[in-house]
Amino acid sequence: LLLLGSHDSFSYWVDEKSPVGPDQATAIKRLARISLVKKIMKKWSVTQNLTFKEQLEGGIRYFDLRVSSRPGEMGQEIYFIHGLFGIKVSDGLKEINAFLEQHPKEVIFLDFNHFYAMDDSHHFFLINRIRSVFGSKLCSVECVEYITLKYMWEKKHQVLIFYHCPLCEEYPFLWPGNKMPAPWANTTNVHKLLQFLETTLEERSRYGTFHVSQAILTPRVKTIARHLVRGLKNTLVHRNLPMILNWVKAQKPGVMGVNIITSDFVELVDFAATVIALNDLLLEEDESTS
């Protein structure tokens, strides 16, 4: 299947009154003492407009998650983070679980791929929260090729957790990060991005892993300096999304095809409908071989 994902899925709300996160360079933390700097940071940290519930209702099934403790805060509470702190992770998980309770045949992927300011006690806290929120919905690590919708429905599983940390080996419901490669183009140039997406699809492993195509452009420091108040959406996303969408329309799902596509501001244009509709090609393939 081809699934739609969101990049920095939680960033629809970040707290400009919070300290700058430990994912940022020391120089940024110093600059952020000026109140205007955090307002600008927010414009570049927000990559989604929709809440988790709204993303789920819009067809998003893969969530890109970065998390952190808040240095100096008592306890082990964990927050989403992208430059600035977002909501508590446990609140986001509960919102996602509420959707799954209402839609027992839906399956989602939660990819915890960046951790900041977290020691083992923070990880244990987070992992226990994941287990307590989702319980029997969690799918244990299996051969990737076994994970079909039929398999998930029979087992009454709805959630696959990818946890990019060696601790994942201690928990059967935490899939290792290497099962979810997500190569990153790290460019502001849409032509370079599309070439990168093509190349990495050609290099995709035929068996044993899922695969994320990150259809996103990443601002450089000079990009932000030139377009301070315009923000990510108005500088990079609006202008280039039609070309990215044309690339998506030309793709095919299936082995060595696209598997998961992530984007910023997933509600713009008809990105979700375009990605989801590509799965019809799999039905056509089935009909032609039967």
C-alpha positions as CSV (number, residue, x, y, z in Angstrom):
1,L,0.0,0.0,0.0
2,L,0.9,3.6,-0.5
3,L,0.4,5.7,2.7
4,L,0.4,9.4,3.2
5,G,2.5,10.9,6.0
6,S,3.1,14.3,7.5
7,H,6.6,15.8,8.2
8,D,7.1,17.0,11.8
9,S,3.5,15.9,12.3
10,F,3.1,17.6,15.7
11,S,4.3,21.0,14.7
12,Y,0.8,22.5,14.2
13,W,1.3,24.1,17.6
14,V,4.6,25.2,19.1
15,D,5.0,27.4,22.1
16,E,6.9,30.6,21.4
17,K,6.9,31.3,25.2
18,S,8.9,28.1,25.8
19,P,12.7,28.0,25.9
20,V,14.4,27.2,22.6
21,G,14.7,23.4,22.3
22,P,17.9,21.3,22.7
23,D,17.6,20.5,19.0
24,Q,18.9,24.0,18.2
25,A,22.5,25.4,18.1
26,T,23.8,27.5,21.0
27,A,23.9,30.6,18.8
28,I,20.1,30.3,18.1
29,K,19.5,29.9,21.9
30,R,21.4,33.1,22.5
31,L,19.5,35.0,19.8
32,A,16.2,33.8,21.1
33,R,16.6,36.0,24.1
34,I,15.2,38.7,21.8
35,S,11.5,38.2,21.8
36,L,11.0,38.8,18.1
37,V,13.4,35.9,17.3
38,K,11.0,33.3,18.7
39,K,8.1,34.7,16.6
40,I,10.3,34.2,13.5
41,M,11.3,30.8,14.7
42,K,7.7,29.8,15.0
43,K,7.1,30.7,11.3
44,W,9.8,28.3,10.3
45,S,9.1,25.6,12.9
46,V,5.5,25.0,12.0
47,T,5.2,22.6,9.1
48,Q,1.6,21.5,9.5
49,N,-1.7,23.4,10.1
50,L,-3.8,20.4,11.1
51,T,-4.1,18.7,14.6
52,F,-3.5,15.0,14.9
53,K,-7.2,14.4,14.7
54,E,-7.6,16.5,11.6
55,Q,-4.6,14.9,9.9
56,L,-6.1,11.4,10.6
57,E,-9.5,12.5,9.3
58,G,-7.7,13.8,6.2
59,G,-6.0,10.5,5.5
60,I,-2.6,10.8,7.2
61,R,-1.5,7.4,8.4
62,Y,2.3,7.9,9.0
63,F,3.5,10.4,11.6
64,D,7.0,11.8,11.8
65,L,7.8,12.5,15.5
66,R,10.7,14.3,17.3
67,V,10.6,14.4,21.0
68,S,12.5,15.9,24.0
69,S,12.5,16.4,27.7
70,R,12.5,20.0,28.9
71,P,15.9,20.6,30.6
72,G,15.4,21.9,34.1
73,E,11.9,20.6,34.5
74,M,11.2,18.1,37.3
75,G,10.0,14.6,36.3
76,Q,10.4,12.7,33.0
77,E,7.6,14.4,30.9
78,I,8.3,14.3,27.2
79,Y,7.2,16.9,24.6
80,F,7.2,17.1,20.8
81,I,9.8,19.5,19.5
82,H,10.8,21.4,16.4
83,G,12.9,24.3,17.4
84,L,10.3,25.2,20.0
85,F,8.4,22.8,22.3
86,G,5.1,21.5,21.3
87,I,2.4,19.6,23.2
88,K,3.1,16.8,25.6
89,V,3.6,13.5,23.8
90,S,1.1,11.7,26.0
91,D,-1.6,14.2,25.0
92,G,-0.9,13.6,21.3
93,L,-1.0,9.8,21.7
94,K,-4.4,10.0,23.5
95,E,-5.8,12.1,20.7
96,I,-4.6,9.5,18.1
97,N,-5.9,6.6,20.2
98,A,-9.4,8.3,20.4
99,F,-9.5,8.2,16.6
100,L,-8.5,4.6,16.5
101,E,-11.2,3.6,19.0
102,Q,-13.8,5.0,16.7
103,H,-12.1,3.5,13.5
104,P,-11.1,-0.1,14.5
105,K,-9.9,-1.0,11.0
106,E,-7.5,1.9,10.6
107,V,-3.7,1.3,10.9
108,I,-1.2,4.0,11.7
109,F,2.6,4.3,11.8
110,L,4.3,6.4,14.5
111,D,7.9,7.0,13.8
112,F,9.9,8.3,16.8
113,N,13.1,9.2,14.9
114,H,14.7,12.0,16.9
115,F,15.3,12.2,20.6
116,Y,16.8,15.2,22.5
117,A,17.9,15.6,26.1
118,M,16.6,12.1,27.0
119,D,18.4,9.6,29.3
120,D,17.2,6.0,29.9
121,S,14.7,7.2,32.5
122,H,13.0,9.5,30.0
123,H,12.9,6.6,27.4
124,F,11.3,4.3,30.0
125,F,8.7,6.9,30.8
126,L,7.8,7.5,27.1
127,I,7.8,3.8,26.3
128,N,5.4,3.1,29.2
129,R,3.2,5.9,28.1
130,I,3.0,4.4,24.6
131,R,2.2,1.0,26.0
132,S,-0.5,2.3,28.4
133,V,-2.2,4.4,25.8
134,F,-2.4,1.8,22.9
135,G,-2.2,-1.5,24.8
136,S,-3.3,-4.4,22.6
137,K,-3.4,-2.2,19.5
138,L,0.4,-2.3,19.3
139,C,1.8,-4.6,16.6
140,S,4.9,-6.6,17.7
141,V,7.9,-6.7,15.4
142,E,7.4,-9.1,12.6
143,C,8.7,-9.8,9.1
144,V,7.6,-6.7,7.2
145,E,6.1,-8.8,4.4
146,Y,3.6,-10.3,6.9
147,I,2.1,-6.9,7.8
148,T,-1.0,-6.8,5.6
149,L,-4.3,-5.2,6.5
150,K,-5.8,-8.6,6.8
151,Y,-3.0,-9.6,9.3
152,M,-3.6,-6.4,11.4
153,W,-7.4,-6.9,11.4
154,E,-7.2,-10.5,12.5
155,K,-4.8,-9.6,15.3
156,K,-6.8,-6.4,16.2
157,H,-3.6,-4.4,15.9
158,Q,-3.7,-0.8,14.7
159,V,-0.4,0.8,15.6
160,L,3.2,0.2,14.5
161,I,5.8,2.1,16.6
162,F,9.2,2.8,15.1
163,Y,11.8,3.7,17.8
164,H,15.2,4.9,16.6
165,C,17.1,4.0,19.8
166,P,18.9,0.8,20.9
167,L,16.4,0.4,23.7
168,C,13.8,-0.8,21.2
169,E,15.4,-4.2,21.3
170,E,14.0,-4.7,24.9
171,Y,10.4,-4.3,23.8
172,P,8.6,-6.5,21.3
173,F,6.3,-3.7,20.2
174,L,9.0,-1.3,19.3
175,W,10.2,-1.7,15.7
176,P,13.8,-0.7,15.1
177,G,14.5,2.5,13.1
178,N,16.3,0.6,10.3
179,K,12.9,-0.9,9.3
180,M,11.7,2.6,8.4
181,P,14.5,4.3,6.3
182,A,13.6,7.9,5.3
183,P,16.3,9.4,3.2
184,W,16.5,13.2,3.3
185,A,17.4,15.4,0.4
186,N,18.3,18.4,2.5
187,T,17.8,20.9,-0.3
188,T,15.8,24.0,-1.2
189,N,15.9,23.2,-4.9
190,V,12.8,21.3,-6.1
191,H,14.6,19.8,-9.1
192,K,17.3,18.4,-6.8
193,L,14.6,17.1,-4.5
194,L,12.8,15.2,-7.3
195,Q,16.0,13.7,-8.6
196,F,16.8,12.6,-5.0
197,L,13.4,11.0,-4.6
198,E,13.9,9.1,-7.9
199,T,17.4,7.9,-7.0
200,T,16.4,6.7,-3.5
201,L,13.4,4.9,-4.8
202,E,15.7,3.0,-7.2
203,E,17.9,2.1,-4.3
204,R,14.9,1.0,-2.1
205,S,15.4,-2.4,-0.5
206,R,13.1,-5.0,-2.2
207,Y,12.4,-6.8,1.1
208,G,12.5,-6.3,4.8
209,T,11.8,-2.6,5.3
210,F,9.2,0.0,4.8
211,H,10.3,3.2,2.9
212,V,9.6,6.9,3.3
213,S,9.9,9.3,0.4
214,Q,10.3,12.7,2.1
215,A,8.8,15.2,-0.5
216,I,10.0,18.2,1.5
217,L,12.3,21.1,1.0
218,T,14.6,22.2,3.8
219,P,15.4,25.9,4.4
220,R,19.1,26.9,4.8
221,V,20.2,29.6,7.2
222,K,20.4,32.0,4.3
223,T,16.9,31.1,3.1
224,I,15.5,32.0,6.5
225,A,17.7,35.2,6.6
226,R,16.3,36.4,3.2
227,H,12.7,35.6,4.0
228,L,12.5,36.1,7.7
229,V,8.9,37.0,8.2
230,R,7.5,35.0,5.2
231,G,8.0,31.6,6.9
232,L,8.4,28.1,5.5
233,K,4.9,27.8,3.9
234,N,5.1,31.1,1.9
235,T,8.8,30.8,1.0
236,L,9.2,27.2,-0.1
237,V,6.0,25.1,0.1
238,H,3.3,27.1,-1.8
239,R,5.6,27.8,-4.8
240,N,7.0,24.2,-5.2
241,L,4.1,22.0,-4.2
242,P,2.5,21.8,-7.7
243,M,5.7,20.4,-9.1
244,I,6.1,17.9,-6.2
245,L,2.5,16.9,-6.7
246,N,3.1,16.2,-10.4
247,W,5.9,13.8,-9.4
248,V,3.6,12.1,-7.0
249,K,1.0,11.6,-9.7
250,A,3.5,9.8,-11.9
251,Q,4.4,7.2,-9.2
252,K,3.2,3.7,-8.6
253,P,2.8,1.8,-5.3
254,G,4.0,-1.7,-4.7
255,V,7.4,-3.4,-4.5
256,M,10.2,-0.9,-5.5
257,G,7.5,1.7,-5.9
258,V,6.4,4.4,-3.4
259,N,5.4,3.2,0.0
260,I,5.0,6.3,2.3
261,I,5.2,9.9,1.1
262,T,5.6,12.7,3.6
263,S,4.9,16.4,2.9
264,D,4.7,19.7,4.7
265,F,1.3,21.3,5.1
266,V,-0.5,18.2,3.9
267,E,-3.8,20.0,3.6
268,L,-2.6,22.2,0.7
269,V,-3.8,21.4,-2.8
270,D,-5.2,17.9,-3.2
271,F,-2.0,16.1,-1.9
272,A,-3.9,13.6,0.3
273,A,-6.5,12.6,-2.3
274,T,-3.7,12.2,-5.0
275,V,-1.6,9.9,-2.8
276,I,-4.5,7.8,-1.6
277,A,-5.9,7.4,-5.1
278,L,-2.7,5.9,-6.4
279,N,-3.6,2.7,-4.5
280,D,-6.3,2.1,-7.1
281,L,-3.4,1.1,-9.4
282,L,-2.8,-1.9,-7.1
283,L,-6.5,-3.0,-7.5
284,E,-6.1,-2.7,-11.3
285,E,-3.0,-4.9,-11.1
286,D,-4.9,-7.5,-9.1
287,E,-7.8,-7.5,-11.5
288,S,-5.4,-7.9,-14.5
289,T,-3.6,-10.9,-13.0
290,S,-6.7,-12.7,-11.7
